[in-house]
Structure formats: C-alpha cells, structure tokens
Amino acid sequence: MPDDSRDIVRRKADHIEVAASGGADFAERTTLLEDVHLVHQALAEIAVEEIDLAIELCGKRLAAPLVITGMTGGTPRARIINRDLAIAAVKAGVAMGVGSQRVMAEHPELEDTFQVKEAAPDLVLFGNLGVVQARTLGAGKVAELARRIGADAMAIHLNPAQEMIQDHGDRDFRGATDTIARMVEALPCPVIVKETGCGLSLQAVRRLAYVGVKTVDVSGAGGTSWVAVEARRAAEGSAARELGTELWDWGLPTAVSAVAAAAAGVDVIASGGLRSGLDVVRALALGAHAGGLAAPVLRAQRAGGSEAVGDLLARVINSIRTTMLLCGARRPTDLHAAPRHLGPTLRSWLDDLGLPAPGVTPRP
Ligand SMILES: Cc1cc2nc3c(=O)[nH]c(=O)nc-3n(C[C@H](O)[C@H](O)[C@H](O)COP(=O)(O)O)c2cc1C
C-alpha cells in the first residue's frame, strides 16, 4: 500500500475511533431540540395504523423520515461498516450516505469500500464529497463518483471548522458557492449540501437556494464535534490541540439551523446530535423534512453489526410513530403545525437571528 494510502487509512480509522468513543461530542453546547416541547393530545382520535411515516426525499420514497448520514469509506473496516449500515437501512426503508469519496477519487482501488448497492440494491444512497475536492475534480469526475456507487443524490459537504484545525487541512474556501452551482447544473442526480456538525446559517442556505440547491442537511451543533475530533487527534501541546480545544463547541445548534434552513424554503434534513425518535419529531416540528443520525448508528454497528443497526433504526422509527400519535399527527408534515412551546434559549436564538418561531399555535 502506498504511503499516502496508509495515511488515509490511519486518518479514517482515527476518525471512527474518536467519534465512536463519544470523546469528541460537544461539551456544553446542545442541539436545543430539548427546548422544543410538543403539546400532548389526549384526544388524538388516531389509530396507530393510520400513521404514515413515508416521505419523499430527493425524488425518492422513504418509508420513514430518517437518514443515516455519511460517515465512512476507504478502509477494510469501512467496507464492513458501510455494508452493515446499508443492509439495515434498506430493511428499514431509510436512506443512507457514504463518507467522503475523496479517497476513492485518489485511489480507485478503494472503490469497493463504498460499494453497497450489491448488498442492498433498493437502498436510497447518497454519495459524498467535500466542496474543495468537488472544485478540484470538476463536475464530470464528481458525477462519475456518484455513478460508480449508484448514488441517488450527491452530498457535497462543507467543513471549514474541521479543516482549519486539521493538520494539512484545506485553508482556501473561495469559490464554494460557484462550485456547488456547477454541481447542481451538471450532475444527473440531486445535490444535497451538508455541514458536518457546525450547522448552516440562514445566509448560507439562502445562497444555496439561490444557486438551485433543493435539499440541505444542516448537521448542526450538539452531537459529534469535528473540531473536537481533530483536537483529540492533534499532538499534545500543539497549536492545533489548543485551537481545537478553544473552538470545541463552535457551531449553530441543530434546532436553530433547522429553523433557518426551513425559512430559506429548501427541504431540510436535520442532523447533528439527534439521538432518539423524539429528537427527530422535534426537528420535524421545526420544519425539517427528515432527521439524520451518524454517531449513534456507528456505535450500534460496532456493538452488533447490521442487526444492532436494524434494532436501533426500528426503535427510533417506533418512537417517531408513537410521538406522532401523541401529537395528533398522521403524516410527518402534520408536525410542521403541531402546537408547541419553545424554551427560552431557543426562542432567544431565533429572536436574535430574526428567524420566525415556526408553527405558532393559532388563537381560536
Ligand atoms: C465516523 C464519522 C465519520 C464522518 N465522516 C463524514 C464524511 O466523510 N462526510 C460528511 O459529510 N460527514 C461525515 N461525518 C459527519 C456526519 O455525517 C454528521 O454530519 C455529524 O457526525 C453529526 O451527526 P451526529 O451528531 O449524529 O454524529 C462523519 C461522522 C462520523 C461519526
């Protein structure tokens, strides 16, 4: 194996170890989903069979409003993880993303670690690439990366905070909007723009919507912190360790970012720190289209492979269904108008950013 392949394998293995350990979770900052209190409906008049969790995302039907967001690829372990996730995801009828395909672009021999459609042909699958790599590769090669794994949509990720801490990370983020515009124009599949744990602001999502992006994954603050992952990987006493520790909790809470993105009029996948079906339902109440999970799924896979991932997804989906019944919602979109109380921290974030409190209960 060439040296740079070995470096990539080591980096990917580090990422999985650190993220799975929980040692790189946000320290103080939370998603603020805990500030979304949905109103119990004792007279919901709904049978559980009537609840239809199905949604359409990027033109594909999902059986439940849930996505396993992109995590890995490029190593023998990643190959197993991706397949385990894919088998469980297709069984549950939810979508799944692979991790950054940069390594696949640079080392085509590692493509196999991203291939999951053989094991799960009906899976709704999202490819993944950083915007800086998308700029360098150009739309033709990005389209090829998507095509080779049978991706139904291509996620372009934005991760400036992580890159700024990472040794030899990217430092030039100019031209990102133009790059995304070119991807939207030239790719034969939909483009999803996602953050990786620091959230998307209203300003960012408006720019994305302006260049034709129809779906974003906000990946806000409150779960896995990628600044923290890089801080943990940096040598003790190094400048990167110090800066990463200082910025450990940097990012827009997921709940705030979900409201901002919905206000910009795109379809929103809310992820970053979602840990239960209740969290998914709270995010849907803020205007999201689907919820996304990363680290909890990775932990389940490590604990018990595809079966444990399947168990986790079944529990989350059952919790979504139960909570919807208790809110009187038959469809995920009914939650957008579900009566709710928003706690003071979330309300003051929304006020300060000029964001409308979503789904205000009308007076009789
Ligand atoms: C081990 C691991 C690797 C990840 N790699 C990628 C990646 O390659 N591309 C990407 O867009 N996001 C990546 N992410 C970010 C997740 O998709 C997600 O946005 C983030 O972890 C927040 O979700 P969580 O709090 O549920 O973990 C990764 C997450 C984990 C845990």
The ligand as an SDF file (V2000), in Angstrom:
LIG
                    3D

 31 33  0  0  0  0  0  0  0  0999 V2000
  -17.0290    8.5000   11.9730 C   0  0  0  0  0  0  0  0  0  0  0  0
  -17.7020    9.6210   11.2590 C   0  0  0  0  0  0  0  0  0  0  0  0
  -17.2240    9.9960   10.0000 C   0  0  0  0  0  0  0  0  0  0  0  0
  -17.8330   11.0370    9.2910 C   0  0  0  0  0  0  0  0  0  0  0  0
  -17.4020   11.3270    8.0070 N   0  0  0  0  0  0  0  0  0  0  0  0
  -18.1000   12.2290    7.2590 C   0  0  0  0  0  0  0  0  0  0  0  0
  -17.7860   12.4090    5.8810 C   0  0  0  0  0  0  0  0  0  0  0  0
  -16.8820   11.7900    5.3330 O   0  0  0  0  0  0  0  0  0  0  0  0
  -18.5300   13.3100    5.1790 N   0  0  0  0  0  0  0  0  0  0  0  0
  -19.5510   14.0270    5.7580 C   0  0  0  0  0  0  0  0  0  0  0  0
  -20.2310   14.7970    5.0700 O   0  0  0  0  0  0  0  0  0  0  0  0
  -19.8420   13.8810    7.0660 N   0  0  0  0  0  0  0  0  0  0  0  0
  -19.1540   12.9930    7.8240 C   0  0  0  0  0  0  0  0  0  0  0  0
  -19.5000   12.8060    9.1460 N   0  0  0  0  0  0  0  0  0  0  0  0
  -20.4610   13.7180    9.7590 C   0  0  0  0  0  0  0  0  0  0  0  0
  -21.8440   13.1470    9.9260 C   0  0  0  0  0  0  0  0  0  0  0  0
  -22.4560   12.8690    8.6860 O   0  0  0  0  0  0  0  0  0  0  0  0
  -22.7530   14.1090   10.7400 C   0  0  0  0  0  0  0  0  0  0  0  0
  -22.9870   15.2670    9.9710 O   0  0  0  0  0  0  0  0  0  0  0  0
  -22.1540   14.5150   12.0770 C   0  0  0  0  0  0  0  0  0  0  0  0
  -21.4040   13.4580   12.6500 O   0  0  0  0  0  0  0  0  0  0  0  0
  -23.2200   14.9520   13.0770 C   0  0  0  0  0  0  0  0  0  0  0  0
  -24.1330   13.9210   13.3600 O   0  0  0  0  0  0  0  0  0  0  0  0
  -24.1090   13.0750   14.7360 P   0  0  0  0  0  0  0  0  0  0  0  0
  -24.0850   14.0610   15.8630 O   0  0  0  0  0  0  0  0  0  0  0  0
  -25.3410   12.2310   14.6800 O   0  0  0  0  0  0  0  0  0  0  0  0
  -22.8460   12.2480   14.7110 O   0  0  0  0  0  0  0  0  0  0  0  0
  -18.9070   11.7670    9.8690 C   0  0  0  0  0  0  0  0  0  0  0  0
  -19.3770   11.3890   11.1450 C   0  0  0  0  0  0  0  0  0  0  0  0
  -18.7990   10.3360   11.8360 C   0  0  0  0  0  0  0  0  0  0  0  0
  -19.3380    9.9800   13.1840 C   0  0  0  0  0  0  0  0  0  0  0  0
  1  2  1  0
  2  3  1  0
  2 30  2  0
  3  4  2  0
  4  5  1  0
  4 28  1  0
  5  6  2  0
  6  7  1  0
  6 13  1  0
  7  8  2  0
  7  9  1  0
  9 10  1  0
 10 11  2  0
 10 12  1  0
 12 13  2  0
 13 14  1  0
 14 15  1  0
 14 28  1  0
 15 16  1  0
 16 17  1  0
 16 18  1  0
 18 19  1  0
 18 20  1  0
 20 21  1  0
 20 22  1  0
 22 23  1  0
 23 24  1  0
 24 25  2  0
 24 26  1  0
 24 27  1  0
 28 29  2  0
 29 30  1  0
 30 31  1  0
M  END
$$$$
